[in-house]
Amino acid sequence: MGFAGYYAYMETAGIEEILKSADELGLLIQDTDAYRQYRRLEEIIEADPERAGLLSRYEEDLRVMEARRARADIIENFEIESLGELADMIRDDPLIMEYLEAKKEYVYLLEEINGALTGTDEE
């Protein structure tokens, strides 16, 4: 085996080890309370078309409004009020609020893991 073949072999072996470690990390993540709570609540929300639709509509309207603000588009008062009404409906729903808190905690966990992987964590 020449140098190029050896290098290709070593690179493949390295990638396989990384993928194996990634699989193990994925299993460790799935074993956290943050992941289990997030998934449990996500399944409950998804099984409720009214709640899922409300949350989806709010997230989409918010995303669109933020994109329009970034482009300095004019946003009418009725659009702001409509988004505010959706936000109020979400705040008034304890299950959705519990889901959003669980999602926030799960995302925080993923950000911490990403920081550790990339060396950007602040420890």
Residue pairs with C-beta under 8 A, 6 or more apart in sequence:
1 9
25 113
29 35
29 109
29 110
29 113
30 36
32 109
34 102
34 105
34 106
34 108
34 109
35 106
35 109
37 102
37 105
37 106
38 99
38 102
38 103
38 105
38 106
41 95
41 98
41 99
41 102
41 103
42 99
42 103
44 95
44 99
45 51
45 52
45 55
45 95
45 96
45 99
46 52
51 93
51 95
51 96
54 86
54 89
54 90
54 93
54 96
55 90
55 96
55 99
57 86
58 83
58 86
58 87
58 89
58 90
61 82
61 83
61 86
62 83
65 75
65 79
65 80
65 83
68 75
69 75
90 96
90 97
90 100
91 97
112 121
114 120
115 121
115 122
